[in-house]
Amino acid sequence: MDGSHGRVMMIILVATALFLAGRRFQRTMDTWAGWGKAVKTAADAAGKVPGAKSAAWGAFWRMVAVGAMTLLFLALVANTIRHM
């Protein structure tokens, strides 16, 4: 009886070790897949940066132009009111 209990205990230990190794392997594979997706997403985002930067600078300069035109218009209105 003693020998069979030892064999059952060894089978349980080996099965547990294989199960834990399989779980660790699956987690490693999932992590690598996630890393690959993150790299692809970062590359896609990096490709969009120049376009977004140019659009932001374009919007800034348009706002500067609109502000300058507004100041010019206000100065014209103030000058017109002063000469009335």
URWO-V480834 format. One line per field, one symbol per residue. phi: phi as a letter, one per 20 degrees, with the letter a starting at -180 (. if undefined). psi: psi as a letter, one per 40 degrees, with the letter a starting at -180 (. if undefined). A space follows every 50 residues. Layout:
BEGIN
phi: ???
psi: ???
END
This chain:
BEGIN
phi: .ffffffffffffffffffffffffffffffffffffffffffffffefg ffffffffffffffffffffffffffffffffee
psi: dddddddddddddddddddddddddddddddddddddddddddddddedd dddddddddddddddddddddddddddddddde.
END
